[in-house]
Amino acid sequence: MTGTGGVRVAAGARLVLGVGARAGVTAAELAAAVAEVLATVGAGTDSVERLVTVATKVAEPGILSVADAAGWPVVGYPAAELSAVRVPHPSAAVDAAVGTPSVAEAAVLLAGATLVVPKSSSGRITLAVGLLS
């Protein structure tokens, strides 16, 4: 993952995983990226309470497969709601493609979490990790 700069989280931390992905991303690609980003904060998949993304991605097979295997609910937010969230790393390219300058970071913030890993990219995937209080 490029751009990871998260802090380590305490045992028992409750996390939200923000996901942005290009169409057709595979479960294997996403699972590998998730394992890598969670390792940067010293957490396992059991710390993740839910996966959050843009509403148009909630039916993406690779995302659903990873979430189902881990037992995570998938929450999708409309692009208009995501675009209203101020994020540290907006992207004009994402805005042009999806209608919001941020998916992963904005979704984490809309979920009520504090960013502990800002957006980080791996191939066709962008992830952000948030800590719930």
N, C-alpha and C positions, 0 to 999 in steps of 0.2 A: 504494500500500500504506500502510496506517496502522500505526503502531507500529514501523516499521523504525528501527533504531538501531545497525546493525552497524558493525563496523570493516572497513577494507580488508584484503584478504588478499594475500599475496605471489603472484607469478607461479608457476604450477605447484602451487598449493594443491590439496589433495584434499578435496572437499566432499561432504556428504550433505545432501540436500534433504528436509525433513520436510513432509508435505502432509496437511492436513485439508481436506475439501471436502464440501459438501452433495451429495446424490444428484442426478445429472443435470448436474453441472458439465461444461461443454464444453471441448474441447481448446483452442479459441481463448482462452477465459477463463483457463485454467490457463497456457497458454504466455505470455500477456501478463503475468500476475502473476509467473511465474518470471523472465522477462526483467527485470522491474522490481526484484525483490528481489536478483537476482544483480548488477545494476548498482550497488546500494547498497554492495556489498563489492568492486566492481571486478573481478568474475569473469564468465566466459562459461560457456555450457552445457558446454563441454569440460572444465571443472574439476569437474563433478559426477560422482561415481562411482556413486551410486545414489539412488533415490527411496525414502523410507520412509514408512509410513503404518500405519493400523490394518488388521488383516486383512480386515475386511469391505469395505474400499475397493479392494483390489488388482484387482478385476475391473471397476471403474468405467471405462466406455469413454473418457471424457475423460482420465483419469489414464493409462490404458494407451496411448492415442494419443500423448500428449506423451512418455512414457517411451520408447516404441518408436521414435519419430522421432529422439530424441536418443541412442538406444542405451543407455539406462540400465536396469539391472534394477530391478524393483519388489519391495521387501521389506515384508511385512505382519506386524505383531506383534499377538497377541491383546490385546483390551482389558484383560484382567486383568493382563497383563505391563506394559502402558502405565500402568495406574492405580497400580502399585507404585513408579513413578519420581517422585521429587520434582522439580517444575518451578517456575520462577519465576512463571509466570502461569497457574494452574489456572482452569478455568471450570466453574461449576455447570451451565450450560446444555449444554455439551459432555458433561459427565458424565451428565446426564439423557438425552441423545440417543444416546450411543454406549457408555456404560458405563465411561468413563474421563474424568477432568478435563482431560486433555491428549492430543492426538494428535501434532501437528507437533513440539512441543518434546520430548515424552517419546520419540517414535520416534527423533529425532536422538540423544538421550542413550543410548538402548538400542543404537544402532548404534556406540557407542564414540566419538562425536565430541564436541567442545566447542562449545557454542552460540556462534556469532559474530553471528547475527541471531536474537533471540528472536522469538516468534510475532508475525507481522504479518498483517493481514487486508486482503482486497480482495474485496468482494462476497461470493460464496459460498465463498471460499477462504481458508485460513489456512496460511501457510508459515513455516518456521523453517530456518535454515541452520547446519550444523555443520561444523567443521574437523576432519579426521582427522589424527592425528600420524604 
